[in-house]
Amino acid sequence: MKYIIYVFVLFEVVIFISAKRWFRKLQNLGLSKVYIEEDTDKGKLLSYIFGFSFLEPDDVEDSFYNFAIT
């Protein structure tokens, strides 16, 4: 049980650090305001790109096509 909790906490830490790095990079590029505005096409694109990294490799292509259609 301790191992499962450790793995879960580690996974949460990795996600937090990744999101923090992602947002810091967006700030450096001047895109943080665009990312926060998810109702715009550019904001949706940035959100989807970040989300693609959490998908299984086989699911990325289908998800990208679904994004491109909408």
C-alpha positions, 0 to 999 in steps of 0.5 A: 500500500505504501508503494502505491501511495508513493507512486501516486504522489510521485506522479502528481509531483511530476505533473506539477513540475511539468505544468510549471515548466510549461507555463514558465515557457509560455510566459517567456514566449509571451503566450501566457495570456493566450493560454489562459484564454481557452475560449480562443482558438490559440488558447485551445491549441496551447491547451491541447498541445500540453494535454497531448503529452499525457496521452498514449502515443496511439491516441495522439493522432486521433485526438489531434484530428478531433481537435482539428475538426472542432 
